[in-house]
Amino acid sequence: MNDTPADQVRLPRETKGKRPRFFDDPAIDQMMTFMLELTTEVAVLRERMDTVERLLEERGSVTRAAIEAYQPSAAVEAERNAWREAYLKRIYRMHPPV
C-alpha cells in the first residue's frame, strides 16, 4: 500500500490506450459516463452541505476554512455511507435479487 497522503497524489491528466466501450452505440457510453460523473458530483455536494449544516449547528456560523478542515466522526461517516448507499441504489435502481 502506498503511504502518500491523498492530497499529494497526482494522477495523469489523460488516460493511456483506448477508451473502454460497453455498448454498441458510443453515444450511450458517453451518456453513461455523463450520468456517473453527475451522480458523483451530487453525492459530493450533498456531503459538503451536510458538513455546512453540522458546523452551523455546532458553531452558529461557518467559514470556508472550517468546512475544509472538518473531520467527520465515525458516526457521521456511518450516516453518510448509509445515505450514499441508498442514493446509489435509488439512482441506479438496484434491487435485491429475487
N, C-alpha and C positions, 0 to 999 in steps of 0.2 A: 504494500500500500504506500502511496506517495504521501509524504508529510508536508507538502507545500500547502500553506494556508489558501483557502478557497479564493480570497480576494487577490491573491498573487498569481493565480493560474491564468495563463494566456493561451487562448485557443486560436487556431488558424482562422483567418477570415474567409477562406474558401476551402471547400472540400476537394479531395483528390478523387479522380475517377468519375465514372458516370453516376448520374442520379438514379437511385433505385426507382423502378416502375412497378406498381402494384395492380394497375388497371390498364385495360387496353387503350382507353382514351386518356392521353396525357392531361387533358383539361380536368378530369376527375382527380387525378393525382394532385394537380395544382390546387383544386378546391379543398381536398383533404388536408394538404399542408396548411392552407389558409385557416381552416377550421381548427386544426391542432394549435397553431400559433395564437389564434384569437382566444381559444379556451384557456391556454396558459396565461395570457395577459389578464384575463378576467380573474383567474384564481390569484394571481399576484396582487392585483388591485384590491381584491377582497381581503387578502391577508394584511395589506398595508392599511386599509380602512379599519380593520379590526385593531391594529396597533394604535392608530389615532384614537379610536373610541376608548380603548383601555387606558391610554395615557391621559385623556381628558377626564375620565372617571377618577383616576388616581390623583392627578395634579390640578385639574381645573383649567389647565392651558397646555399647549403643546408647541414644541419647536421642531424644526427640521432635524436638528442635531439629536433631539430626544427620540425622534422616530427612527433615525439611522442607528442609534445606539441601543435601541430596545432589544432585550433578550427575553423571549417568552419562556415561562416556566414549563415544566413537564406537563402540567395540567392544561395549560393554554395550547401547547403543541398537540396534545391529545384531542382537544376540541377542534383545532384546525384540521388535523388529519381526518377526523370523522366528517367534518364539513366537506373537505376536498373529495373524500371517497364518495359521499352521497352526490356531490355535484357531478363528478365524472360519470357515475352510474346514470344519473338523470340525463346528462348531455348526450352520452353515447348509448343510452337506452340498453344498458347491460342488465340482464335479468339472470337470476339463478337458474341453473339447469333444471329441467323438469324430468 
